[in-house]
Amino acid sequence: MSDPQPQQVSERAAAWGLFILFLAYTLSFVDRTILSLLIEPMKRDMGLSDTQISLLQGLAFSLVYTVAGVPIAMVADRRSRRAIVAVGVGFWSFATALCGLAGNFWQLFLARMGVGVGEASLGPCAYSLIADMFPEERRGRAMAIYGAGVKVGAGMALVIGGSVVGYAAAVGMVDTPFGPLRAWQLVFIIVGMPGLIVAALAMTIAEPVRATGAAAAGPPVMPFVRANAKAVAWHFIALGFCATTAVAVTSWVPSFYIRVHGFTAAEIGWTLGLILLITGTLGAYAGGALSDRLSRRGYADATLRAALIGIGVSTLFGPVAMIVPSAPLSLVLLTIATAFAAFCAPSGGAALQRLVPGPYRARMAALFLLVVTLLSGVLGPISVALATDYLFGDDKAIGWSLALVLLVGDVGGAVFLMLCMPHFRESLARQAAGG
C-alpha cells in the first residue's frame, strides 16, 4: 500500500499551521501539568489527601484522555481537523479555568476530566495535519518543533507554579471579578484564558489535502494493524517506556530536589522550568534534525535511530543525576539527560507518520497516544512512589527510586526500539511494493 505525496499547502501556510499547533501543544502541557506545583496549597486549603491528588493527576485526566482520543480520531480522519483542534483547545481551556472555581474534590475531578477530553482532540489531528503539510524529508524537524511544546509547556508550568507557591505563602486571598480567590485558584483561571485565543487562531490553519484523498469512506484501521503488528506493537511499547520516564521526572523530580537537596518549591520550579524550556526545546529540535539527516543518508528507520541515540545518551546521565550528593552536579547531569531524552518524542511521532498511510493517521495516532498515555500516566507516577514507600521505605530515598525507574524505563525503551527496527523496515518495504 503506497502513500502518495499529498498536495502540499504553501510553505508559509505550513509554517503558520505548525506554529499554531505548537502553541496549542504548549498550552496543553501548561494546563495538564500546572497542578504538580500547586499540590501543597491545594491540599492545605481544600483538605485533600495524597490519594485524591494522585487521582486528579492521573485517573481524572489520563483515562478520559485516552478513551476520548479514539472516537475523536475517527471523526478527524473524515472531517475538518482544524475545526476539531479549535473546539478541543477552547474546551480544555475553559475546563482549566473551571478548576480554579472548583469548591471541592469532585468539582475538581470533573473539571480535570474536561481538560482530558479537550486535549484528546489535539494529538491525532496534529499528527495527521503535519504529515500532510510537510514532505517526508522535512517531517522530522516539523515534528520536533511541534514536540518541543511538551518541554516548553512543562517548563512554563513549573515556572508559573513555582512562582505562585511563593506568592500564595505571602498572600491569603485575591479580589477578582469572580469574587475572592486564593492565589492557586487564580493561576488556573489565568493559564486557561490564552487557550481561547489559540482556539480562534486554529481556524486559520490551512487544511491540506489528505495523503490519499478525502478519505470519506474511512477505511478500517485494524487490517493495517494486523498486517504490521510487530512494527506497531514494538513502536508503541518503546515510546511508552520513554514517556514513562518523562512523566516520572515531571511528577517527582521537584519533590526530589525539595526533600534531598533543600530547595524551596519556588526555587526548584524556576530552575527545572528553565532547564525544560531551554535544553528540552533544543534537544527536541536536535533530535528532529538528526532524524532528517539520517533519512537523507538513506536510513529507512532514521526516526527510530535518532530516538535510540537520544535514549542511549540519556541513560548514561539521568539515573546518575538522582544519586550524586552534589546539587549543582545533579542539575548539570539532569540538564544533559533532559536534552537527549527530548530526542525521543518527536522522532517517535515522525516514525509513526512514516509507517502509517494517510487515511489511517489520525486513528493510529489516537491508538498510539492511548497506549503511550496509559503506560506513562499509570506507571510514571506510581512506580516511583511504590519504590520509595515499599522498596526503600524512606522519603529521602526518592532519588534512588527515580534512578531505578529511569534506568528501567530507558533500557526498556531502547530494547523495544531495537526490536522494532527490522519490522519497521519490512513494513515500509512492503508498502513501497504495494503490499
Secondary structure, 3 states (H helix, E strand, C coil): CCCCCCCCCCHHHHHHHHHHHHHHHHHHHHHHHHHHHCHHHHHHHHCCCHHHHHHHHCHHHHHHHHHHHHHHHHHHCCCCHHHHHHHHHHHHHHHHHHHCCCCCHHHHHHHHHHHHHHHCCHHHHHHHHHHHHCCHHHHHHHHHHHHHHHHHHHHHHHHHHHHHHHHHHHCCEEEECCEEEEHHHHHHHHHHCHHHHHHHHHCCCCCCCCCCCCCCCCCCCHHHHHHCHHHHHHHHHHHHHHHHHHHHHHHHHHHHHHHHHCCCHHHHHHHHHHHHHHHHHHHHHHHHHHHHHHHHCCCCCHHHHHHHHHHHHHHHHHHHHCCCCCHHHHHHHHHHHHHHHCCHHHHHHHHHHHHCCHHHHHHHHHHHHHHHHHHHHHHHHHHHHHHHHHHHCCHHHHHHHHHHHHHHHHHHHHHHHHHHHHHHHHHHHHHHCCC
